[in-house]
């Protein structure tokens, strides 16, 4: 019996940084493996729902400049997350709603007009080989599929194995934050900072740094003064940890963060509050508040 040919998605324009992401691979930190997964999990799940996929199906996560792909079979797709122009073979189509992409047509998600990261979901999902139960790319460890490059391909899953897409209609996609407000629980090393530094953290105006990435959201603003200056042995790091490197500017760890670190953690941002950080463009106002 002849095996069924695998349908593929061809990369026409990879964009600044486009990766395959799903719900990530939690539970492996004890082996030094981070979580990875879609930074804006809510947007990825909604995109999957609109094409009839399970919520943890693999999607494409773009960064700022979008991407363009060409399926070799007809597919229902949706582009959501960061707002952007969407075209099929150069013809404008709906953003945030399912669209039919004919075989050989180019689906182009343009540059983000609001927010930072767009999500492209395809009926049947993307099915590169999983690593430790996930198809997510982890930029720090190198696990999972490599970031997209022009001319590359990805295997498409069978839409028959998923449910039918829900009825079409307006969908309330969250907008990008004009100001990012992150609640903070005291961290395991908050006592390594002066009382003035702790007040500064919860009252000062910060901005999102252009040096931010999937590993961490870096900040621009006042430095936090330490009360203890000795070296800290490496210890476990969690998603949302606010680590303070030697320059004193807080860094909020995101999905590709290291599992250990040697700089003190002044606080922790609860996971549900991190989705907005995924869409905060450089220069966005940022405030830390007590959780």
C-alpha positions, 0 to 999 in steps of 0.5 A: 500500500502506498503511503499517503503523501505529506502535505507541506507548508512552503516558506516564501518569506520567513520574516524577522523571527517566525517559529513553530509554537504550541502549548510548550513542554512544561515539566522538564525543568529538573532536566534543564529543559525550559517550557517554550511555547507560544508567548501569547498563549491566549491568542494561539488558542483562539487562532486554533479554535477558529480553524477547528484545531485542539487548543495545543496544536502547533502554530506559527508565531511571527515577530513584528514583520510577519511572514508569508507561506504557501500550502501545497493543498487547500487549507483553512487558516487564520491570522490573529494576535498582533493586528496586521494586513493579511492577503492571499495571492495579493488580495486582502482577506480578513484578519482574525477570521478563518480564510480559505487558502487554495493550494499553491496560493501565498498567505501573507501576514504583513507587518504588525500594526498593533502588538508584536507577535501574530499567530498563524493557525492552519486546519490540521495544525503543523506537525514537525516531529515533537521533542519531549512531547512538544513541537515548540521551538526553544531559542535558548536550548535549540530544541524543536524545529529551527526558526523559519527560513526562506525556502523551508517547509513544514508538514501540515496535519490532516484537518479530518482529525480535527473538528469543524471550525466554529461558525464565522462571526466577530471575535474579540481579540485582545488589543496590544497594551498602551501601558503594560501593568504587571502584578508582582509577588515578592521573590525569593531574593527580595531581601537582597535589595534595599527598601528604596529599591523595592519602593522603586520597583513598585512606583517607578515608570519603566519602558519595554527595552528593544533588547527584549526577546522570547527569553526575557522582557528587558526594561529601561528605567531606574536601577534597583540597588542591592543591599547584598553584593556577594555572589549568589549560587545558581538556583532554579528559575520560573516563568515570570521571575523578575531577575536583576542583573548587574546593571540593576534593570529588571528582566521578566523571564518569558517562555524561553528563559533559562532554568537556572540563574545566578542573579537575584530574583526580586519578584515573580509575575503570575503567568496569566499576566504575561500574555500582554507582555508578548504584545508589548512593543519596545517603548511601551510604558511599563509599571510593576504593581503589588499583586 
